[in-house]
Amino acid sequence: RRQQLKYIMASGIDVADEVGSSYNDIKLRHSHKYGIYRISDDLKTIQVHNLAESGDWAAFVSELPADDCRYAIFDFDYSLKDGSKRNKLLFVVWCPDNASIKKKMMYASSKEAIRKKLVGVAHEVQATDLDELEYDDIFNKISAGGTK
């Protein structure tokens, strides 16, 4: 119980154990390309919404709702200018402008709770519009323009 309380933040929302285990599946086993997480309807728990075994950035972005918030982990593979392959975990906080103020506040106040379960995330992106999730912009942020 003490361990569980550690992940409850100001919002009072808990992080389900399945979130941590699905993250480890993405990080360690690469058994999923991405995971999308949501706050439950009763506003008590952050839970797994969807896990995708494969898919590219465009498929991932297309799964983000236009009028609701989500957290997500994306296993971002890319190549550097010298041809070497890289892989980094990206944490996405999606709170579109069309989401309700209450939802935006709940997701903002619960973000640190889920972040503590996601040890080893390389980068974080907070987006309110699809323009902020353009592949080239994300690639440049993660790879420092294809050099890292």
Order of alpha helices (4+ residues) and beta strands (2+ residues): alpha-beta-alpha-beta-beta-alpha-beta-beta-alpha-beta-alpha
